[in-house]
């Protein structure tokens, strides 16, 4: 027998439920980060958690559905900053775009400061940002406007610190992160530089720090 078509009202209900879940998940992840409780998201949407799992079988499915629209916009802004003719403007613009994207959005901060393995699209976006950041850094160093001993890991740590600062001050001074990111950027300038008391991390050390207990984002169902 031919399969019955799903009644239109049922399709509309399913679409409405999915949109409600995404709206509630966007708020919850922005407020609480990638580990926001899924049962709370379902409850805020007025649905049972089983309905959430029918639409999004794993936490990563829901998280990626929430992050993808913002990721597309941020990637466009990052690419625009990287394309600026002036090397310093490109460097400072890229850092400001990324720091602003994570301010007030803990899930996006988790994406920038950690790795969400298990989803090729999210990994590809993360890698694209890293490649662009390294290209911008290299161009600024070749132009002599950013000190030669700055590494990609140093940029990563500015994002990491900026994310924590934005989270700690968002209720009393939501733009305070911007002051300290500018102070950090000024420290990257090639002129009038101090000698750094510690060496830069290599890729292995950075990866171990990201994976340390308390810093790695959960990707559990």
C-alpha positions as YAML, in Angstrom:
chain: A
units: angstrom
residues:
- id: 1
  name: UNK
  ca: [0.00, 0.00, 0.00]
- id: 2
  name: UNK
  ca: [1.28, 3.52, -0.69]
- id: 3
  name: UNK
  ca: [2.55, 5.36, 2.36]
- id: 4
  name: UNK
  ca: [0.13, 7.85, 3.83]
- id: 5
  name: UNK
  ca: [1.14, 11.46, 3.72]
- id: 6
  name: UNK
  ca: [1.60, 13.17, 7.06]
- id: 7
  name: UNK
  ca: [-1.36, 15.45, 7.64]
- id: 8
  name: UNK
  ca: [-0.51, 19.11, 7.13]
- id: 9
  name: UNK
  ca: [-1.51, 20.11, 10.71]
- id: 10
  name: UNK
  ca: [0.95, 17.53, 12.08]
- id: 11
  name: UNK
  ca: [3.73, 18.96, 9.92]
- id: 12
  name: UNK
  ca: [2.88, 22.46, 11.09]
- id: 13
  name: UNK
  ca: [2.94, 21.32, 14.72]
- id: 14
  name: UNK
  ca: [6.31, 19.64, 14.22]
- id: 15
  name: UNK
  ca: [7.76, 22.77, 12.61]
- id: 16
  name: UNK
  ca: [6.37, 24.96, 15.38]
- id: 17
  name: UNK
  ca: [7.80, 22.66, 18.06]
- id: 18
  name: UNK
  ca: [11.22, 22.69, 16.39]
- id: 19
  name: UNK
  ca: [11.24, 26.50, 16.22]
- id: 20
  name: UNK
  ca: [10.21, 26.79, 19.87]
- id: 21
  name: UNK
  ca: [12.97, 24.40, 20.88]
- id: 22
  name: UNK
  ca: [15.55, 26.36, 18.90]
- id: 23
  name: UNK
  ca: [14.44, 29.67, 20.43]
- id: 24
  name: UNK
  ca: [14.60, 28.29, 23.96]
- id: 25
  name: UNK
  ca: [17.89, 26.51, 23.28]
- id: 26
  name: UNK
  ca: [19.43, 29.71, 21.90]
- id: 27
  name: UNK
  ca: [18.58, 31.54, 25.12]
- id: 28
  name: UNK
  ca: [19.68, 28.69, 27.37]
- id: 29
  name: UNK
  ca: [22.99, 28.08, 25.60]
- id: 30
  name: UNK
  ca: [23.76, 31.81, 25.49]
- id: 31
  name: UNK
  ca: [23.04, 32.09, 29.22]
- id: 32
  name: UNK
  ca: [24.53, 28.82, 30.50]
- id: 33
  name: UNK
  ca: [26.88, 27.61, 27.80]
- id: 34
  name: UNK
  ca: [27.11, 24.36, 25.86]
- id: 35
  name: UNK
  ca: [26.18, 22.29, 28.92]
- id: 36
  name: UNK
  ca: [22.78, 23.88, 29.52]
- id: 37
  name: UNK
  ca: [20.32, 21.16, 30.68]
- id: 38
  name: UNK
  ca: [18.26, 19.79, 27.82]
- id: 39
  name: UNK
  ca: [15.27, 18.97, 30.00]
- id: 40
  name: UNK
  ca: [15.13, 22.63, 31.02]
- id: 41
  name: UNK
  ca: [15.13, 23.68, 27.37]
- id: 42
  name: UNK
  ca: [12.25, 21.34, 26.61]
- id: 43
  name: UNK
  ca: [10.35, 22.57, 29.66]
- id: 44
  name: UNK
  ca: [10.82, 26.23, 28.68]
- id: 45
  name: UNK
  ca: [9.42, 25.35, 25.24]
- id: 46
  name: UNK
  ca: [6.36, 23.78, 26.87]
- id: 47
  name: UNK
  ca: [7.32, 20.32, 25.58]
- id: 48
  name: UNK
  ca: [8.50, 17.02, 27.00]
- id: 49
  name: UNK
  ca: [12.17, 16.13, 26.58]
- id: 50
  name: UNK
  ca: [11.22, 13.23, 24.30]
- id: 51
  name: UNK
  ca: [9.97, 15.74, 21.74]
- id: 52
  name: UNK
  ca: [13.35, 17.50, 21.90]
- id: 53
  name: UNK
  ca: [15.14, 14.22, 21.20]
- id: 54
  name: UNK
  ca: [12.87, 13.47, 18.25]
- id: 55
  name: UNK
  ca: [14.02, 16.70, 16.62]
- id: 56
  name: UNK
  ca: [17.59, 16.69, 17.94]
- id: 57
  name: UNK
  ca: [18.81, 13.18, 18.86]
- id: 58
  name: UNK
  ca: [21.96, 14.46, 20.63]
- id: 59
  name: UNK
  ca: [23.08, 17.58, 22.46]
- id: 60
  name: UNK
  ca: [25.50, 18.25, 19.61]
- id: 61
  name: UNK
  ca: [22.67, 18.21, 17.05]
- id: 62
  name: UNK
  ca: [20.82, 20.91, 18.99]
- id: 63
  name: UNK
  ca: [23.95, 22.93, 19.73]
- id: 64
  name: UNK
  ca: [25.01, 22.93, 16.08]
- id: 65
  name: UNK
  ca: [21.53, 23.94, 14.93]
- id: 66
  name: UNK
  ca: [21.72, 26.91, 17.31]
- id: 67
  name: UNK
  ca: [25.28, 27.90, 16.42]
- id: 68
  name: UNK
  ca: [25.21, 27.56, 12.64]
- id: 69
  name: UNK
  ca: [23.31, 30.80, 11.75]
- id: 70
  name: UNK
  ca: [25.59, 32.91, 13.96]
- id: 71
  name: UNK
  ca: [28.65, 31.09, 12.68]
- id: 72
  name: UNK
  ca: [27.81, 32.01, 9.10]
- id: 73
  name: UNK
  ca: [27.48, 35.67, 10.05]
- id: 74
  name: UNK
  ca: [30.69, 35.69, 12.11]
- id: 75
  name: UNK
  ca: [32.65, 33.94, 9.36]
- id: 76
  name: UNK
  ca: [31.55, 36.66, 6.94]
- id: 77
  name: UNK
  ca: [32.69, 39.35, 9.39]
- id: 78
  name: UNK
  ca: [36.00, 37.58, 10.03]
- id: 79
  name: UNK
  ca: [36.63, 37.27, 6.29]
- id: 80
  name: UNK
  ca: [35.80, 40.97, 5.82]
- id: 81
  name: UNK
  ca: [38.24, 41.96, 8.57]
- id: 82
  name: UNK
  ca: [40.94, 39.70, 7.11]
- id: 83
  name: UNK
  ca: [40.49, 41.35, 3.70]
- id: 84
  name: UNK
  ca: [41.23, 44.87, 4.99]
- id: 85
  name: UNK
  ca: [44.23, 46.39, 3.24]
- id: 86
  name: UNK
  ca: [45.86, 47.75, 6.38]
- id: 87
  name: UNK
  ca: [47.54, 44.85, 8.27]
- id: 88
  name: UNK
  ca: [46.97, 46.36, 11.72]
- id: 89
  name: UNK
  ca: [43.31, 47.12, 10.96]
- id: 90
  name: UNK
  ca: [42.86, 43.54, 9.79]
- id: 91
  name: UNK
  ca: [44.53, 42.14, 12.90]
- id: 92
  name: UNK
  ca: [42.69, 44.30, 15.44]
- id: 93
  name: UNK
  ca: [39.42, 44.00, 13.52]
- id: 94
  name: UNK
  ca: [39.53, 40.22, 13.52]
- id: 95
  name: UNK
  ca: [40.14, 40.04, 17.26]
- id: 96
  name: UNK
  ca: [37.36, 42.50, 17.98]
- id: 97
  name: UNK
  ca: [34.87, 40.60, 15.78]
- id: 98
  name: UNK
  ca: [35.58, 37.33, 17.60]
- id: 99
  name: UNK
  ca: [35.54, 38.86, 21.08]
- id: 100
  name: UNK
  ca: [32.28, 40.68, 20.38]
- id: 101
  name: UNK
  ca: [30.67, 37.50, 19.01]
- id: 102
  name: UNK
  ca: [31.29, 35.66, 22.27]
- id: 103
  name: UNK
  ca: [30.32, 38.50, 24.62]
- id: 104
  name: UNK
  ca: [26.92, 37.61, 26.09]
- id: 105
  name: UNK
  ca: [26.84, 34.24, 24.33]
- id: 106
  name: UNK
  ca: [28.48, 31.54, 26.43]
- id: 107
  name: UNK
  ca: [27.87, 28.82, 23.85]
- id: 108
  name: UNK
  ca: [29.70, 30.80, 21.18]
- id: 109
  name: UNK
  ca: [32.47, 31.43, 23.68]
- id: 110
  name: UNK
  ca: [32.65, 27.68, 24.25]
- id: 111
  name: UNK
  ca: [32.91, 27.20, 20.49]
- id: 112
  name: UNK
  ca: [35.79, 29.68, 20.19]
- id: 113
  name: UNK
  ca: [37.75, 28.57, 23.25]
- id: 114
  name: UNK
  ca: [37.20, 24.81, 22.96]
- id: 115
  name: UNK
  ca: [36.65, 22.19, 20.29]
- id: 116
  name: UNK
  ca: [33.31, 20.51, 19.59]
- id: 117
  name: UNK
  ca: [34.34, 17.25, 18.02]
- id: 118
  name: UNK
  ca: [31.78, 15.06, 16.29]
- id: 119
  name: UNK
  ca: [30.29, 17.56, 13.83]
- id: 120
  name: UNK
  ca: [32.15, 18.18, 10.59]
- id: 121
  name: UNK
  ca: [30.42, 21.51, 9.90]
- id: 122
  name: UNK
  ca: [31.33, 23.01, 13.25]
- id: 123
  name: UNK
  ca: [34.88, 21.66, 13.04]
- id: 124
  name: UNK
  ca: [35.23, 23.12, 9.54]
- id: 125
  name: UNK
  ca: [34.05, 26.54, 10.74]
- id: 126
  name: UNK
  ca: [36.46, 26.44, 13.66]
- id: 127
  name: UNK
  ca: [39.33, 25.50, 11.36]
- id: 128
  name: UNK
  ca: [38.41, 28.25, 8.90]
- id: 129
  name: UNK
  ca: [38.54, 30.86, 11.66]
- id: 130
  name: UNK
  ca: [41.91, 29.52, 12.84]
- id: 131
  name: UNK
  ca: [43.36, 29.61, 9.31]
- id: 132
  name: UNK
  ca: [42.16, 33.18, 8.75]
- id: 133
  name: UNK
  ca: [43.49, 34.30, 12.14]
- id: 134
  name: UNK
  ca: [46.90, 32.78, 11.42]
- id: 135
  name: UNK
  ca: [47.00, 34.43, 7.99]
- id: 136
  name: UNK
  ca: [46.10, 37.83, 9.43]
- id: 137
  name: UNK
  ca: [48.69, 37.45, 12.19]
- id: 138
  name: UNK
  ca: [51.40, 36.46, 9.71]
- id: 139
  name: UNK
  ca: [50.63, 39.43, 7.46]
- id: 140
  name: UNK
  ca: [50.73, 41.85, 10.40]
- id: 141
  name: UNK
  ca: [54.06, 40.44, 11.53]
- id: 142
  name: UNK
  ca: [55.52, 40.66, 8.02]
- id: 143
  name: UNK
  ca: [54.41, 44.30, 7.89]
- id: 144
  name: UNK
  ca: [56.21, 44.93, 11.19]
- id: 145
  name: UNK
  ca: [53.13, 46.08, 13.10]
- id: 146
  name: UNK
  ca: [52.75, 43.04, 15.37]
- id: 147
  name: UNK
  ca: [55.64, 41.66, 17.39]
- id: 148
  name: UNK
  ca: [57.30, 38.57, 15.95]
- id: 149
  name: UNK
  ca: [57.02, 36.47, 19.10]
- id: 150
  name: UNK
  ca: [53.19, 36.49, 19.10]
- id: 151
  name: UNK
  ca: [51.69, 33.12, 18.14]
- id: 152
  name: UNK
  ca: [48.26, 31.78, 17.27]
- id: 153
  name: UNK
  ca: [48.07, 30.36, 20.79]
- id: 154
  name: UNK
  ca: [48.45, 33.88, 22.19]
- id: 155
  name: UNK
  ca: [45.42, 35.02, 20.17]
- id: 156
  name: UNK
  ca: [43.48, 32.00, 21.40]
- id: 157
  name: UNK
  ca: [44.28, 32.89, 25.02]
- id: 158
  name: UNK
  ca: [43.07, 36.47, 24.51]
- id: 159
  name: UNK
  ca: [39.73, 35.05, 23.34]
- id: 160
  name: UNK
  ca: [39.67, 32.66, 26.28]
- id: 161
  name: UNK
  ca: [40.38, 35.43, 28.79]
- id: 162
  name: UNK
  ca: [37.97, 37.82, 27.07]
- id: 163
  name: UNK
  ca: [35.20, 35.26, 27.25]
- id: 164
  name: UNK
  ca: [35.65, 34.79, 30.99]
- id: 165
  name: UNK
  ca: [35.79, 38.54, 31.55]
- id: 166
  name: UNK
  ca: [32.65, 39.12, 29.50]
- id: 167
  name: UNK
  ca: [30.84, 36.45, 31.49]
- id: 168
  name: UNK
  ca: [31.96, 37.85, 34.86]
- id: 169
  name: UNK
  ca: [31.01, 41.46, 34.08]
- id: 170
  name: UNK
  ca: [28.00, 41.14, 31.76]
- id: 171
  name: UNK
  ca: [25.41, 42.08, 34.40]
- id: 172
  name: UNK
  ca: [27.22, 45.19, 35.66]
- id: 173
  name: UNK
  ca: [29.45, 46.33, 32.76]
- id: 174
  name: UNK
  ca: [28.59, 44.38, 29.59]
- id: 175
  name: UNK
  ca: [31.16, 46.25, 27.48]
- id: 176
  name: UNK
  ca: [34.09, 46.02, 29.91]
- id: 177
  name: UNK
  ca: [35.62, 43.17, 27.86]
- id: 178
  name: UNK
  ca: [36.28, 45.68, 25.06]
- id: 179
  name: UNK
  ca: [38.62, 47.81, 27.21]
- id: 180
  name: UNK
  ca: [40.75, 44.82, 28.15]
- id: 181
  name: UNK
  ca: [40.84, 43.39, 24.64]
- id: 182
  name: UNK
  ca: [42.15, 46.77, 23.45]
- id: 183
  name: UNK
  ca: [44.79, 46.70, 26.17]
- id: 184
  name: UNK
  ca: [45.79, 43.23, 25.01]
- id: 185
  name: UNK
  ca: [45.93, 44.33, 21.37]
- id: 186
  name: UNK
  ca: [48.15, 47.24, 22.34]
- id: 187
  name: UNK
  ca: [50.52, 44.72, 23.89]
- id: 188
  name: UNK
  ca: [50.78, 42.94, 20.54]
- id: 189
  name: UNK
  ca: [52.21, 46.02, 18.83]
- id: 190
  name: UNK
  ca: [55.77, 45.68, 17.57]
- id: 191
  name: UNK
  ca: [56.91, 49.10, 18.85]
- id: 192
  name: UNK
  ca: [57.98, 49.81, 22.45]
- id: 193
  name: UNK
  ca: [57.67, 46.16, 23.38]
- id: 194
  name: UNK
  ca: [58.60, 44.44, 26.62]
- id: 195
  name: UNK
  ca: [60.47, 41.15, 26.66]
- id: 196
  name: UNK
  ca: [58.00, 38.40, 27.52]
- id: 197
  name: UNK
  ca: [58.80, 36.49, 30.74]
- id: 198
  name: UNK
  ca: [57.27, 33.22, 29.48]
- id: 199
  name: UNK
  ca: [57.62, 31.39, 26.18]
- id: 200
  name: UNK
  ca: [54.64, 30.80, 23.90]
- id: 201
  name: UNK
  ca: [52.76, 27.51, 24.05]
- id: 202
  name: UNK
  ca: [53.13, 25.06, 21.23]
- id: 203
  name: UNK
  ca: [50.11, 23.34, 19.64]
- id: 204
  name: UNK
  ca: [50.37, 20.30, 21.90]
- id: 205
  name: UNK
  ca: [50.39, 22.35, 25.09]
- id: 206
  name: UNK
  ca: [47.42, 24.37, 23.91]
- id: 207
  name: UNK
  ca: [45.46, 21.22, 23.07]
- id: 208
  name: UNK
  ca: [46.15, 19.76, 26.52]
- id: 209
  name: UNK
  ca: [44.96, 22.98, 28.17]
- id: 210
  name: UNK
  ca: [41.74, 22.93, 26.16]
- id: 211
  name: UNK
  ca: [41.10, 19.30, 27.12]
- id: 212
  name: UNK
  ca: [41.83, 19.81, 30.83]
- id: 213
  name: UNK
  ca: [39.00, 19.04, 33.31]
- id: 214
  name: UNK
  ca: [36.68, 21.97, 33.67]
- id: 215
  name: UNK
  ca: [37.53, 23.49, 30.28]
- id: 216
  name: UNK
  ca: [36.29, 20.95, 27.75]
- id: 217
  name: UNK
  ca: [32.75, 21.44, 26.45]
- id: 218
  name: UNK
  ca: [30.43, 18.49, 26.87]
- id: 219
  name: UNK
  ca: [29.16, 16.73, 23.79]
- id: 220
  name: UNK
  ca: [27.03, 14.16, 25.54]
- id: 221
  name: UNK
  ca: [23.48, 13.26, 24.42]
...
